[in-house]
Amino acid sequence: MQICRLYDVSDTSVYNWIKLYGSYQQKGERMVIEKESEANKTVLLQKKVAELERFLGQKQIEVEYLKKMVEFGSELTKTDIQKKYKSRC
C-alpha cells in the first residue's frame, strides 16, 4: 500500500488502526484495501467477464436462430426434424 510506504509503517498497523478508529465499523460497512496488483487483476477479470458475457449472448442468438430454422424446416417438409434427429443420437 502506498500509505504504508509513505509513512514507513506495516500493513498490519494500518489495518489495526482502521479497525480501531475507522468510521466504517460503526455503520456496518467494510473498508477494503487492496494492493495495486490486486486492483489490476480485478479490472482484468471484469473485462474477461464482460467478454464472456458478450460471447454467451452471441451463442444464445445462434441457438435461437438454429431452433427457428429447425422449426421452419419442419413446417416446410411436414416432418418433425428435431424428433427425427434425436432418435439417431
PDB file of N, CA, C and O in Angstrom:
ATOM      1  N   MET A   1       0.834  -1.178   0.000  1.00  0.00           N
ATOM      2  CA  MET A   1       0.000   0.000   0.000  1.00  0.00           C
ATOM      3  C   MET A   1       0.879   1.241   0.000  1.00  0.00           C
ATOM      4  O   MET A   1       1.940   1.272   0.623  1.00  0.00           O
ATOM      5  N   GLN A   2       0.430   2.232  -0.691  1.00  0.00           N
ATOM      6  CA  GLN A   2       1.194   3.468  -0.794  1.00  0.00           C
ATOM      7  C   GLN A   2       1.302   4.180   0.549  1.00  0.00           C
ATOM      8  O   GLN A   2       2.343   4.750   0.874  1.00  0.00           O
ATOM      9  N   ILE A   3       0.230   4.146   1.321  1.00  0.00           N
ATOM     10  CA  ILE A   3       0.234   4.830   2.628  1.00  0.00           C
ATOM     11  C   ILE A   3       1.290   4.211   3.550  1.00  0.00           C
ATOM     12  O   ILE A   3       1.932   4.917   4.328  1.00  0.00           O
ATOM     13  N   CYS A   4       1.462   2.907   3.457  1.00  0.00           N
ATOM     14  CA  CYS A   4       2.463   2.229   4.300  1.00  0.00           C
ATOM     15  C   CYS A   4       3.870   2.660   3.919  1.00  0.00           C
ATOM     16  O   CYS A   4       4.715   2.904   4.780  1.00  0.00           O
ATOM     17  N   ARG A   5       4.107   2.749   2.612  1.00  0.00           N
ATOM     18  CA  ARG A   5       5.435   3.189   2.160  1.00  0.00           C
ATOM     19  C   ARG A   5       5.667   4.654   2.516  1.00  0.00           C
ATOM     20  O   ARG A   5       6.764   5.039   2.922  1.00  0.00           O
ATOM     21  N   LEU A   6       4.634   5.456   2.361  1.00  0.00           N
ATOM     22  CA  LEU A   6       4.756   6.880   2.630  1.00  0.00           C
ATOM     23  C   LEU A   6       5.137   7.149   4.084  1.00  0.00           C
ATOM     24  O   LEU A   6       6.010   7.973   4.356  1.00  0.00           O
ATOM     25  N   TYR A   7       4.480   6.451   5.026  1.00  0.00           N
ATOM     26  CA  TYR A   7       4.724   6.683   6.453  1.00  0.00           C
ATOM     27  C   TYR A   7       5.597   5.614   7.099  1.00  0.00           C
ATOM     28  O   TYR A   7       5.802   5.617   8.313  1.00  0.00           O
ATOM     29  N   ASP A   8       6.106   4.704   6.283  1.00  0.00           N
ATOM     30  CA  ASP A   8       7.012   3.653   6.749  1.00  0.00           C
ATOM     31  C   ASP A   8       6.408   2.860   7.916  1.00  0.00           C
ATOM     32  O   ASP A   8       7.032   2.699   8.965  1.00  0.00           O
ATOM     33  N   VAL A   9       5.171   2.368   7.705  1.00  0.00           N
ATOM     34  CA  VAL A   9       4.505   1.516   8.690  1.00  0.00           C
ATOM     35  C   VAL A   9       4.056   0.240   7.996  1.00  0.00           C
ATOM     36  O   VAL A   9       3.971   0.188   6.769  1.00  0.00           O
ATOM     37  N   SER A  10       3.775  -0.773   8.773  1.00  0.00           N
ATOM     38  CA  SER A  10       3.377  -2.057   8.203  1.00  0.00           C
ATOM     39  C   SER A  10       1.901  -2.064   7.820  1.00  0.00           C
ATOM     40  O   SER A  10       1.108  -1.269   8.323  1.00  0.00           O
ATOM     41  N   ASP A  11       1.551  -2.979   6.919  1.00  0.00           N
ATOM     42  CA  ASP A  11       0.142  -3.154   6.525  1.00  0.00           C
ATOM     43  C   ASP A  11      -0.713  -3.464   7.742  1.00  0.00           C
ATOM     44  O   ASP A  11      -1.819  -2.942   7.880  1.00  0.00           O
ATOM     45  N   THR A  12      -0.206  -4.305   8.615  1.00  0.00           N
ATOM     46  CA  THR A  12      -0.943  -4.712   9.803  1.00  0.00           C
ATOM     47  C   THR A  12      -1.282  -3.516  10.683  1.00  0.00           C
ATOM     48  O   THR A  12      -2.390  -3.428  11.212  1.00  0.00           O
ATOM     49  N   SER A  13      -0.345  -2.606  10.842  1.00  0.00           N
ATOM     50  CA  SER A  13      -0.593  -1.414  11.659  1.00  0.00           C
ATOM     51  C   SER A  13      -1.726  -0.578  11.076  1.00  0.00           C
ATOM     52  O   SER A  13      -2.574  -0.072  11.811  1.00  0.00           O
ATOM     53  N   VAL A  14      -1.736  -0.437   9.757  1.00  0.00           N
ATOM     54  CA  VAL A  14      -2.787   0.352   9.111  1.00  0.00           C
ATOM     55  C   VAL A  14      -4.139  -0.328   9.302  1.00  0.00           C
ATOM     56  O   VAL A  14      -5.121   0.327   9.650  1.00  0.00           O
ATOM     57  N   TYR A  15      -4.193  -1.633   9.077  1.00  0.00           N
ATOM     58  CA  TYR A  15      -5.450  -2.367   9.251  1.00  0.00           C
ATOM     59  C   TYR A  15      -5.961  -2.270  10.692  1.00  0.00           C
ATOM     60  O   TYR A  15      -7.153  -2.070  10.922  1.00  0.00           O
ATOM     61  N   ASN A  16      -5.061  -2.411  11.643  1.00  0.00           N
ATOM     62  CA  ASN A  16      -5.458  -2.302  13.048  1.00  0.00           C
ATOM     63  C   ASN A  16      -5.971  -0.896  13.371  1.00  0.00           C
ATOM     64  O   ASN A  16      -6.953  -0.746  14.098  1.00  0.00           O
ATOM     65  N   TRP A  17      -5.313   0.130  12.834  1.00  0.00           N
ATOM     66  CA  TRP A  17      -5.748   1.499  13.072  1.00  0.00           C
ATOM     67  C   TRP A  17      -7.149   1.716  12.485  1.00  0.00           C
ATOM     68  O   TRP A  17      -8.010   2.319  13.125  1.00  0.00           O
ATOM     69  N   ILE A  18      -7.365   1.219  11.263  1.00  0.00           N
ATOM     70  CA  ILE A  18      -8.688   1.359  10.631  1.00  0.00           C
ATOM     71  C   ILE A  18      -9.747   0.631  11.450  1.00  0.00           C
ATOM     72  O   ILE A  18     -10.861   1.125  11.625  1.00  0.00           O
ATOM     73  N   LYS A  19      -9.392  -0.531  11.941  1.00  0.00           N
ATOM     74  CA  LYS A  19     -10.344  -1.321  12.732  1.00  0.00           C
ATOM     75  C   LYS A  19     -10.719  -0.584  14.023  1.00  0.00           C
ATOM     76  O   LYS A  19     -11.887  -0.563  14.413  1.00  0.00           O
ATOM     77  N   LEU A  20      -9.738   0.012  14.671  1.00  0.00           N
ATOM     78  CA  LEU A  20      -9.993   0.688  15.939  1.00  0.00           C
ATOM     79  C   LEU A  20     -10.659   2.054  15.764  1.00  0.00           C
ATOM     80  O   LEU A  20     -11.576   2.390  16.513  1.00  0.00           O
ATOM     81  N   TYR A  21     -10.214   2.838  14.792  1.00  0.00           N
ATOM     82  CA  TYR A  21     -10.634   4.230  14.702  1.00  0.00           C
ATOM     83  C   TYR A  21     -11.466   4.567  13.459  1.00  0.00           C
ATOM     84  O   TYR A  21     -11.964   5.684  13.322  1.00  0.00           O
ATOM     85  N   GLY A  22     -11.607   3.614  12.579  1.00  0.00           N
ATOM     86  CA  GLY A  22     -12.338   3.884  11.346  1.00  0.00           C
ATOM     87  C   GLY A  22     -13.828   4.085  11.587  1.00  0.00           C
ATOM     88  O   GLY A  22     -14.423   3.428  12.441  1.00  0.00           O
ATOM     89  N   SER A  23     -14.417   4.988  10.834  1.00  0.00           N
ATOM     90  CA  SER A  23     -15.846   5.269  10.987  1.00  0.00           C
ATOM     91  C   SER A  23     -16.705   4.229  10.281  1.00  0.00           C
ATOM     92  O   SER A  23     -17.911   4.185  10.526  1.00  0.00           O
ATOM     93  N   TYR A  24     -16.142   3.397   9.423  1.00  0.00           N
ATOM     94  CA  TYR A  24     -16.913   2.405   8.688  1.00  0.00           C
ATOM     95  C   TYR A  24     -17.438   1.297   9.593  1.00  0.00           C
ATOM     96  O   TYR A  24     -18.498   0.731   9.327  1.00  0.00           O
ATOM     97  N   GLN A  25     -16.710   0.983  10.656  1.00  0.00           N
ATOM     98  CA  GLN A  25     -17.138  -0.066  11.587  1.00  0.00           C
ATOM     99  C   GLN A  25     -18.498   0.247  12.187  1.00  0.00           C
ATOM    100  O   GLN A  25     -19.324  -0.651  12.356  1.00  0.00           O
ATOM    101  N   GLN A  26     -18.735   1.496  12.507  1.00  0.00           N
ATOM    102  CA  GLN A  26     -19.966   1.873  13.194  1.00  0.00           C
ATOM    103  C   GLN A  26     -21.174   1.825  12.264  1.00  0.00           C
ATOM    104  O   GLN A  26     -22.296   1.655  12.741  1.00  0.00           O
ATOM    105  N   LYS A  27     -20.988   1.965  10.986  1.00  0.00           N
ATOM    106  CA  LYS A  27     -22.086   1.991  10.036  1.00  0.00           C
ATOM    107  C   LYS A  27     -22.436   0.594   9.525  1.00  0.00           C
ATOM    108  O   LYS A  27     -23.385   0.445   8.755  1.00  0.00           O
ATOM    109  N   GLY A  28     -21.707  -0.407   9.930  1.00  0.00           N
ATOM    110  CA  GLY A  28     -21.942  -1.747   9.435  1.00  0.00           C
ATOM    111  C   GLY A  28     -21.371  -1.947   8.040  1.00  0.00           C
ATOM    112  O   GLY A  28     -21.756  -2.878   7.332  1.00  0.00           O
ATOM    113  N   GLU A  29     -20.461  -1.082   7.652  1.00  0.00           N
ATOM    114  CA  GLU A  29     -19.825  -1.184   6.354  1.00  0.00           C
ATOM    115  C   GLU A  29     -18.410  -1.717   6.542  1.00  0.00           C
ATOM    116  O   GLU A  29     -17.870  -1.739   7.648  1.00  0.00           O
ATOM    117  N   ARG A  30     -17.836  -2.142   5.434  1.00  0.00           N
ATOM    118  CA  ARG A  30     -16.493  -2.693   5.499  1.00  0.00           C
ATOM    119  C   ARG A  30     -15.620  -1.959   4.490  1.00  0.00           C
ATOM    120  O   ARG A  30     -16.030  -1.724   3.354  1.00  0.00           O
ATOM    121  N   MET A  31     -14.428  -1.605   4.911  1.00  0.00           N
ATOM    122  CA  MET A  31     -13.481  -0.947   4.027  1.00  0.00           C
ATOM    123  C   MET A  31     -12.514  -2.011   3.511  1.00  0.00           C
ATOM    124  O   MET A  31     -11.976  -2.807   4.280  1.00  0.00           O
ATOM    125  N   VAL A  32     -12.307  -2.007   2.199  1.00  0.00           N
ATOM    126  CA  VAL A  32     -11.402  -2.970   1.593  1.00  0.00           C
ATOM    127  C   VAL A  32     -10.210  -2.207   1.052  1.00  0.00           C
ATOM    128  O   VAL A  32     -10.357  -1.255   0.285  1.00  0.00           O
ATOM    129  N   ILE A  33      -9.042  -2.632   1.455  1.00  0.00           N
ATOM    130  CA  ILE A  33      -7.806  -2.046   0.962  1.00  0.00           C
ATOM    131  C   ILE A  33      -7.101  -3.130   0.180  1.00  0.00           C
ATOM    132  O   ILE A  33      -6.795  -4.197   0.712  1.00  0.00           O
ATOM    133  N   GLU A  34      -6.843  -2.851  -1.084  1.00  0.00           N
ATOM    134  CA  GLU A  34      -6.181  -3.858  -1.900  1.00  0.00           C
ATOM    135  C   GLU A  34      -4.942  -3.266  -2.549  1.00  0.00           C
ATOM    136  O   GLU A  34      -4.858  -2.060  -2.780  1.00  0.00           O
ATOM    137  N   LYS A  35      -4.006  -4.114  -2.833  1.00  0.00           N
ATOM    138  CA  LYS A  35      -2.771  -3.690  -3.458  1.00  0.00           C
ATOM    139  C   LYS A  35      -3.038  -3.388  -4.927  1.00  0.00           C
ATOM    140  O   LYS A  35      -4.039  -3.830  -5.491  1.00  0.00           O
ATOM    141  N   GLU A  36      -2.140  -2.636  -5.533  1.00  0.00           N
ATOM    142  CA  GLU A  36      -2.313  -2.251  -6.933  1.00  0.00           C
ATOM    143  C   GLU A  36      -2.422  -3.472  -7.832  1.00  0.00           C
ATOM    144  O   GLU A  36      -3.216  -3.483  -8.773  1.00  0.00           O
ATOM    145  N   SER A  37      -1.626  -4.503  -7.549  1.00  0.00           N
ATOM    146  CA  SER A  37      -1.659  -5.702  -8.380  1.00  0.00           C
ATOM    147  C   SER A  37      -3.040  -6.377  -8.291  1.00  0.00           C
ATOM    148  O   SER A  37      -3.532  -6.913  -9.284  1.00  0.00           O
ATOM    149  N   GLU A  38      -3.655  -6.350  -7.112  1.00  0.00           N
ATOM    150  CA  GLU A  38      -4.990  -6.920  -6.957  1.00  0.00           C
ATOM    151  C   GLU A  38      -6.018  -6.092  -7.706  1.00  0.00           C
ATOM    152  O   GLU A  38      -6.954  -6.637  -8.290  1.00  0.00           O
ATOM    153  N   ALA A  39      -5.850  -4.782  -7.690  1.00  0.00           N
ATOM    154  CA  ALA A  39      -6.763  -3.908  -8.421  1.00  0.00           C
ATOM    155  C   ALA A  39      -6.655  -4.169  -9.919  1.00  0.00           C
ATOM    156  O   ALA A  39      -7.664  -4.204 -10.622  1.00  0.00           O
ATOM    157  N   ASN A  40      -5.431  -4.351 -10.405  1.00  0.00           N
ATOM    158  CA  ASN A  40      -5.232  -4.654 -11.824  1.00  0.00           C
ATOM    159  C   ASN A  40      -5.870  -5.991 -12.186  1.00  0.00           C
ATOM    160  O   ASN A  40      -6.495  -6.121 -13.238  1.00  0.00           O
ATOM    161  N   LYS A  41      -5.711  -6.983 -11.313  1.00  0.00           N
ATOM    162  CA  LYS A  41      -6.321  -8.293 -11.557  1.00  0.00           C
ATOM    163  C   LYS A  41      -7.838  -8.167 -11.592  1.00  0.00           C
ATOM    164  O   LYS A  41      -8.498  -8.792 -12.423  1.00  0.00           O
ATOM    165  N   THR A  42      -8.388  -7.362 -10.693  1.00  0.00           N
ATOM    166  CA  THR A  42      -9.840  -7.167 -10.653  1.00  0.00           C
ATOM    167  C   THR A  42     -10.330  -6.550 -11.959  1.00  0.00           C
ATOM    168  O   THR A  42     -11.340  -6.987 -12.512  1.00  0.00           O
ATOM    169  N   VAL A  43      -9.628  -5.548 -12.448  1.00  0.00           N
ATOM    170  CA  VAL A  43     -10.008  -4.897 -13.708  1.00  0.00           C
ATOM    171  C   VAL A  43      -9.933  -5.895 -14.859  1.00  0.00           C
ATOM    172  O   VAL A  43     -10.834  -5.949 -15.695  1.00  0.00           O
ATOM    173  N   LEU A  44      -8.859  -6.684 -14.904  1.00  0.00           N
ATOM    174  CA  LEU A  44      -8.716  -7.685 -15.966  1.00  0.00           C
ATOM    175  C   LEU A  44      -9.820  -8.733 -15.898  1.00  0.00           C
ATOM    176  O   LEU A  44     -10.359  -9.145 -16.926  1.00  0.00           O
ATOM    177  N   LEU A  45     -10.153  -9.162 -14.685  1.00  0.00           N
ATOM    178  CA  LEU A  45     -11.214 -10.148 -14.535  1.00  0.00           C
ATOM    179  C   LEU A  45     -12.572  -9.576 -14.931  1.00  0.00           C
ATOM    180  O   LEU A  45     -13.393 -10.279 -15.520  1.00  0.00           O
ATOM    181  N   GLN A  46     -12.811  -8.317 -14.613  1.00  0.00           N
ATOM    182  CA  GLN A  46     -14.069  -7.683 -15.012  1.00  0.00           C
ATOM    183  C   GLN A  46     -14.167  -7.593 -16.536  1.00  0.00           C
ATOM    184  O   GLN A  46     -15.239  -7.796 -17.105  1.00  0.00           O
ATOM    185  N   LYS A  47     -13.052  -7.289 -17.191  1.00  0.00           N
ATOM    186  CA  LYS A  47     -13.034  -7.245 -18.654  1.00  0.00           C
ATOM    187  C   LYS A  47     -13.300  -8.633 -19.238  1.00  0.00           C
ATOM    188  O   LYS A  47     -14.032  -8.777 -20.217  1.00  0.00           O
ATOM    189  N   LYS A  48     -12.695  -9.644 -18.625  1.00  0.00           N
ATOM    190  CA  LYS A  48     -12.883 -11.021 -19.098  1.00  0.00           C
ATOM    191  C   LYS A  48     -14.343 -11.446 -18.933  1.00  0.00           C
ATOM    192  O   LYS A  48     -14.904 -12.086 -19.823  1.00  0.00           O
ATOM    193  N   VAL A  49     -14.953 -11.100 -17.815  1.00  0.00           N
ATOM    194  CA  VAL A  49     -16.366 -11.425 -17.578  1.00  0.00           C
ATOM    195  C   VAL A  49     -17.237 -10.756 -18.632  1.00  0.00           C
ATOM    196  O   VAL A  49     -18.147 -11.383 -19.175  1.00  0.00           O
ATOM    197  N   ALA A  50     -16.963  -9.484 -18.925  1.00  0.00           N
ATOM    198  CA  ALA A  50     -17.739  -8.760 -19.938  1.00  0.00           C
ATOM    199  C   ALA A  50     -17.583  -9.419 -21.305  1.00  0.00           C
ATOM    200  O   ALA A  50     -18.550  -9.552 -22.055  1.00  0.00           O
ATOM    201  N   GLU A  51     -16.361  -9.828 -21.619  1.00  0.00           N
ATOM    202  CA  GLU A  51     -16.101 -10.506 -22.896  1.00  0.00           C
ATOM    203  C   GLU A  51     -16.860 -11.831 -22.975  1.00  0.00           C
ATOM    204  O   GLU A  51     -17.461 -12.143 -24.003  1.00  0.00           O
ATOM    205  N   LEU A  52     -16.834 -12.598 -21.907  1.00  0.00           N
ATOM    206  CA  LEU A  52     -17.539 -13.881 -21.876  1.00  0.00           C
ATOM    207  C   LEU A  52     -19.054 -13.699 -21.931  1.00  0.00           C
ATOM    208  O   LEU A  52     -19.755 -14.504 -22.544  1.00  0.00           O
ATOM    209  N   GLU A  53     -19.556 -12.650 -21.294  1.00  0.00           N
ATOM    210  CA  GLU A  53     -20.999 -12.365 -21.359  1.00  0.00           C
ATOM    211  C   GLU A  53     -21.417 -12.017 -22.781  1.00  0.00           C
ATOM    212  O   GLU A  53     -22.481 -12.439 -23.234  1.00  0.00           O
ATOM    213  N   ARG A  54     -20.581 -11.242 -23.496  1.00  0.00           N
ATOM    214  CA  ARG A  54     -20.874 -10.926 -24.898  1.00  0.00           C
ATOM    215  C   ARG A  54     -20.872 -12.198 -25.745  1.00  0.00           C
ATOM    216  O   ARG A  54     -21.754 -12.407 -26.578  1.00  0.00           O
ATOM    217  N   PHE A  55     -19.871 -13.037 -25.519  1.00  0.00           N
ATOM    218  CA  PHE A  55     -19.753 -14.296 -26.258  1.00  0.00           C
ATOM    219  C   PHE A  55     -20.962 -15.190 -25.990  1.00  0.00           C
ATOM    220  O   PHE A  55     -21.513 -15.790 -26.913  1.00  0.00           O
ATOM    221  N   LEU A  56     -21.369 -15.277 -24.733  1.00  0.00           N
ATOM    222  CA  LEU A  56     -22.536 -16.075 -24.373  1.00  0.00           C
ATOM    223  C   LEU A  56     -23.793 -15.538 -25.050  1.00  0.00           C
ATOM    224  O   LEU A  56     -24.623 -16.314 -25.525  1.00  0.00           O
ATOM    225  N   GLY A  57     -23.935 -14.224 -25.096  1.00  0.00           N
ATOM    226  CA  GLY A  57     -25.078 -13.609 -25.773  1.00  0.00           C
ATOM    227  C   GLY A  57     -25.102 -13.952 -27.254  1.00  0.00           C
ATOM    228  O   GLY A  57     -26.162 -14.237 -27.810  1.00  0.00           O
ATOM    229  N   GLN A  58     -23.923 -13.927 -27.901  1.00  0.00           N
ATOM    230  CA  GLN A  58     -23.837 -14.283 -29.315  1.00  0.00           C
ATOM    231  C   GLN A  58     -24.241 -15.733 -29.528  1.00  0.00           C
ATOM    232  O   GLN A  58     -24.970 -16.047 -30.468  1.00  0.00           O
ATOM    233  N   LYS A  59     -23.773 -16.609 -28.665  1.00  0.00           N
ATOM    234  CA  LYS A  59     -24.105 -18.027 -28.794  1.00  0.00           C
ATOM    235  C   LYS A  59     -25.596 -18.259 -28.574  1.00  0.00           C
ATOM    236  O   LYS A  59     -26.195 -19.101 -29.242  1.00  0.00           O
ATOM    237  N   GLN A  60     -26.196 -17.529 -27.653  1.00  0.00           N
ATOM    238  CA  GLN A  60     -27.627 -17.671 -27.408  1.00  0.00           C
ATOM    239  C   GLN A  60     -28.419 -17.254 -28.647  1.00  0.00           C
ATOM    240  O   GLN A  60     -29.416 -17.887 -28.996  1.00  0.00           O
ATOM    241  N   ILE A  61     -27.969 -16.185 -29.308  1.00  0.00           N
ATOM    242  CA  ILE A  61     -28.622 -15.753 -30.545  1.00  0.00           C
ATOM    243  C   ILE A  61     -28.502 -16.840 -31.613  1.00  0.00           C
ATOM    244  O   ILE A  61     -29.464 -17.116 -32.330  1.00  0.00           O
ATOM    245  N   GLU A  62     -27.318 -17.461 -31.721  1.00  0.00           N
ATOM    246  CA  GLU A  62     -27.128 -18.547 -32.682  1.00  0.00           C
ATOM    247  C   GLU A  62     -28.057 -19.720 -32.385  1.00  0.00           C
ATOM    248  O   GLU A  62     -28.652 -20.287 -33.302  1.00  0.00           O
ATOM    249  N   VAL A  63     -28.185 -20.086 -31.118  1.00  0.00           N
ATOM    250  CA  VAL A  63     -29.049 -21.191 -30.730  1.00  0.00           C
ATOM    251  C   VAL A  63     -30.496 -20.895 -31.107  1.00  0.00           C
ATOM    252  O   VAL A  63     -31.185 -21.747 -31.667  1.00  0.00           O
ATOM    253  N   GLU A  64     -30.949 -19.691 -30.800  1.00  0.00           N
ATOM    254  CA  GLU A  64     -32.323 -19.305 -31.133  1.00  0.00           C
ATOM    255  C   GLU A  64     -32.544 -19.325 -32.638  1.00  0.00           C
ATOM    256  O   GLU A  64     -33.599 -19.757 -33.104  1.00  0.00           O
ATOM    257  N   TYR A  65     -31.560 -18.861 -33.401  1.00  0.00           N
ATOM    258  CA  TYR A  65     -31.650 -18.876 -34.862  1.00  0.00           C
ATOM    259  C   TYR A  65     -31.772 -20.310 -35.376  1.00  0.00           C
ATOM    260  O   TYR A  65     -32.619 -20.601 -36.221  1.00  0.00           O
ATOM    261  N   LEU A  66     -30.934 -21.194 -34.867  1.00  0.00           N
ATOM    262  CA  LEU A  66     -30.965 -22.588 -35.313  1.00  0.00           C
ATOM    263  C   LEU A  66     -32.279 -23.267 -34.933  1.00  0.00           C
ATOM    264  O   LEU A  66     -32.802 -24.073 -35.702  1.00  0.00           O
ATOM    265  N   LYS A  67     -32.811 -22.952 -33.764  1.00  0.00           N
ATOM    266  CA  LYS A  67     -34.110 -23.505 -33.375  1.00  0.00           C
ATOM    267  C   LYS A  67     -35.192 -23.082 -34.363  1.00  0.00           C
ATOM    268  O   LYS A  67     -36.015 -23.895 -34.781  1.00  0.00           O
ATOM    269  N   LYS A  68     -35.181 -21.785 -34.735  1.00  0.00           N
ATOM    270  CA  LYS A  68     -36.160 -21.279 -35.690  1.00  0.00           C
ATOM    271  C   LYS A  68     -35.993 -21.960 -37.053  1.00  0.00           C
ATOM    272  O   LYS A  68     -36.981 -22.256 -37.726  1.00  0.00           O
ATOM    273  N   MET A  69     -34.746 -22.205 -37.456  1.00  0.00           N
ATOM    274  CA  MET A  69     -34.503 -22.872 -38.731  1.00  0.00           C
ATOM    275  C   MET A  69     -35.026 -24.310 -38.708  1.00  0.00           C
ATOM    276  O   MET A  69     -35.575 -24.777 -39.705  1.00  0.00           O
ATOM    277  N   VAL A  70     -34.866 -25.010 -37.602  1.00  0.00           N
ATOM    278  CA  VAL A  70     -35.389 -26.362 -37.468  1.00  0.00           C
ATOM    279  C   VAL A  70     -36.915 -26.337 -37.537  1.00  0.00           C
ATOM    280  O   VAL A  70     -37.526 -27.178 -38.198  1.00  0.00           O
ATOM    281  N   GLU A  71     -37.523 -25.375 -36.858  1.00  0.00           N
ATOM    282  CA  GLU A  71     -38.985 -25.236 -36.915  1.00  0.00           C
ATOM    283  C   GLU A  71     -39.448 -24.956 -38.346  1.00  0.00           C
ATOM    284  O   GLU A  71     -40.405 -25.561 -38.830  1.00  0.00           O
ATOM    285  N   PHE A  72     -38.762 -24.038 -39.008  1.00  0.00           N
ATOM    286  CA  PHE A  72     -39.114 -23.699 -40.383  1.00  0.00           C
ATOM    287  C   PHE A  72     -38.959 -24.911 -41.295  1.00  0.00           C
ATOM    288  O   PHE A  72     -39.828 -25.188 -42.122  1.00  0.00           O
ATOM    289  N   GLY A  73     -37.849 -25.631 -41.141  1.00  0.00           N
ATOM    290  CA  GLY A  73     -37.622 -26.828 -41.948  1.00  0.00           C
ATOM    291  C   GLY A  73     -38.671 -27.895 -41.686  1.00  0.00           C
ATOM    292  O   GLY A  73     -39.109 -28.588 -42.605  1.00  0.00           O
ATOM    293  N   SER A  74     -39.068 -28.023 -40.434  1.00  0.00           N
ATOM    294  CA  SER A  74     -40.107 -28.994 -40.078  1.00  0.00           C
ATOM    295  C   SER A  74     -41.430 -28.637 -40.747  1.00  0.00           C
ATOM    296  O   SER A  74     -42.122 -29.514 -41.263  1.00  0.00           O
ATOM    297  N   GLU A  75     -41.782 -27.361 -40.740  1.00  0.00           N
ATOM    298  CA  GLU A  75     -43.022 -26.918 -41.374  1.00  0.00           C
ATOM    299  C   GLU A  75     -42.955 -27.121 -42.888  1.00  0.00           C
ATOM    300  O   GLU A  75     -43.927 -27.548 -43.512  1.00  0.00           O
ATOM    301  N   LEU A  76     -41.807 -26.811 -43.460  1.00  0.00           N
ATOM    302  CA  LEU A  76     -41.634 -26.905 -44.902  1.00  0.00           C
ATOM    303  C   LEU A  76     -41.712 -28.347 -45.390  1.00  0.00           C
ATOM    304  O   LEU A  76     -42.320 -28.621 -46.425  1.00  0.00           O
ATOM    305  N   THR A  77     -41.094 -29.277 -44.646  1.00  0.00           N
ATOM    306  CA  THR A  77     -41.056 -30.682 -45.070  1.00  0.00           C
ATOM    307  C   THR A  77     -42.183 -31.504 -44.455  1.00  0.00           C
ATOM    308  O   THR A  77     -42.335 -32.687 -44.760  1.00  0.00           O
ATOM    309  N   LYS A  78     -42.970 -30.873 -43.590  1.00  0.00           N
ATOM    310  CA  LYS A  78     -44.056 -31.580 -42.893  1.00  0.00           C
ATOM    311  C   LYS A  78     -43.512 -32.797 -42.121  1.00  0.00           C
ATOM    312  O   LYS A  78     -44.161 -33.840 -42.040  1.00  0.00           O
ATOM    313  N   THR A  79     -42.318 -32.635 -41.563  1.00  0.00           N
ATOM    314  CA  THR A  79     -41.651 -33.671 -40.780  1.00  0.00           C
ATOM    315  C   THR A  79     -41.114 -33.047 -39.508  1.00  0.00           C
ATOM    316  O   THR A  79     -40.659 -31.903 -39.527  1.00  0.00           O
ATOM    317  N   ASP A  80     -41.156 -33.778 -38.402  1.00  0.00           N
ATOM    318  CA  ASP A  80     -40.582 -33.274 -37.151  1.00  0.00           C
ATOM    319  C   ASP A  80     -39.081 -33.565 -37.170  1.00  0.00           C
ATOM    320  O   ASP A  80     -38.631 -34.619 -36.718  1.00  0.00           O
ATOM    321  N   ILE A  81     -38.330 -32.625 -37.694  1.00  0.00           N
ATOM    322  CA  ILE A  81     -36.879 -32.808 -37.859  1.00  0.00           C
ATOM    323  C   ILE A  81     -36.201 -33.016 -36.513  1.00  0.00           C
ATOM    324  O   ILE A  81     -35.309 -33.857 -36.396  1.00  0.00           O
ATOM    325  N   GLN A  82     -36.605 -32.273 -35.510  1.00  0.00           N
ATOM    326  CA  GLN A  82     -35.970 -32.385 -34.195  1.00  0.00           C
ATOM    327  C   GLN A  82     -36.182 -33.780 -33.626  1.00  0.00           C
ATOM    328  O   GLN A  82     -35.242 -34.379 -33.102  1.00  0.00           O
ATOM    329  N   LYS A  83     -37.384 -34.303 -33.717  1.00  0.00           N
ATOM    330  CA  LYS A  83     -37.670 -35.636 -33.201  1.00  0.00           C
ATOM    331  C   LYS A  83     -36.899 -36.689 -33.980  1.00  0.00           C
ATOM    332  O   LYS A  83     -36.366 -37.634 -33.398  1.00  0.00           O
ATOM    333  N   LYS A  84     -36.839 -36.524 -35.306  1.00  0.00           N
ATOM    334  CA  LYS A  84     -36.125 -37.461 -36.158  1.00  0.00           C
ATOM    335  C   LYS A  84     -34.640 -37.475 -35.826  1.00  0.00           C
ATOM    336  O   LYS A  84     -34.020 -38.537 -35.782  1.00  0.00           O
ATOM    337  N   TYR A  85     -34.069 -36.294 -35.591  1.00  0.00           N
ATOM    338  CA  TYR A  85     -32.647 -36.186 -35.272  1.00  0.00           C
ATOM    339  C   TYR A  85     -32.350 -36.801 -33.909  1.00  0.00           C
ATOM    340  O   TYR A  85     -31.348 -37.501 -33.762  1.00  0.00           O
ATOM    341  N   LYS A  86     -33.187 -36.558 -32.919  1.00  0.00           N
ATOM    342  CA  LYS A  86     -32.958 -37.091 -31.565  1.00  0.00           C
ATOM    343  C   LYS A  86     -32.968 -38.617 -31.560  1.00  0.00           C
ATOM    344  O   LYS A  86     -32.241 -39.233 -30.781  1.00  0.00           O
ATOM    345  N   SER A  87     -33.765 -39.225 -32.402  1.00  0.00           N
ATOM    346  CA  SER A  87     -33.855 -40.694 -32.398  1.00  0.00           C
ATOM    347  C   SER A  87     -32.575 -41.318 -32.924  1.00  0.00           C
ATOM    348  O   SER A  87     -32.333 -42.496 -32.662  1.00  0.00           O
ATOM    349  N   ARG A  88     -31.748 -40.586 -33.649  1.00  0.00           N
ATOM    350  CA  ARG A  88     -30.480 -41.111 -34.208  1.00  0.00           C
ATOM    351  C   ARG A  88     -29.325 -40.971 -33.216  1.00  0.00           C
ATOM    352  O   ARG A  88     -28.300 -41.632 -33.383  1.00  0.00           O
ATOM    353  N   CYS A  89     -29.458 -40.156 -32.223  1.00  0.00           N
ATOM    354  CA  CYS A  89     -28.348 -39.893 -31.287  1.00  0.00           C
ATOM    355  C   CYS A  89     -28.269 -40.946 -30.215  1.00  0.00           C
ATOM    356  O   CYS A  89     -27.397 -40.880 -29.349  1.00  0.00           O
TER     357      CYS A  89
END
